């Protein structure tokens, strides 16, 4: 259940990136009126295209290709995102979801983040 809540939070965060947010000062500075919704919003949750698979449980191993090496665990699926931890060569992580942009969202001993999937091996 915890994994599905995390996945739901991940999906909602991805959807939130597509929503424009206006504050009072920026609205006052706009010359054009704000768009209005003329049709009801959909009630079904749409999973972003980036989400490919949600395995039941899969343990993967960090493979840096360098003995004693480390891989960054990041706050989002980009090298521009902040590093929230380091994963040592041979560390085991639980896969939560693969993204089609080459990243994987993982649980590394109750620390969640993104790792580039080329650094992960497993069955």
QUINORGI-V49592 format. One line per field, one symbol per residue. ss: DSSP state (@ for helix, = for strand, . for the rest). psi: psi as a letter, one per 30 degrees, with the letter a starting at -180 (. if undefined). A space follows every 10 residues. Layout:
# QUINORGI-V49592
ss->???
psi->???
This chain:
# QUINORGI-V49592
ss->.@@@@@@@@@ @@@@@@.... ...@@@@@@. .......... .......... ===....=== ==.......= ====...... ..======.. .========. ..=====... .=====@@@= =..
psi->eeeeeeeeee eeeeeffgkk kkleeeeefk fklkkkkflk kkfkkkklff jeljlekkkl kkjfgkkgll kkjlflilff llkflkklkf kklkkekklg gglkkljihg jkakkkffgk ll.
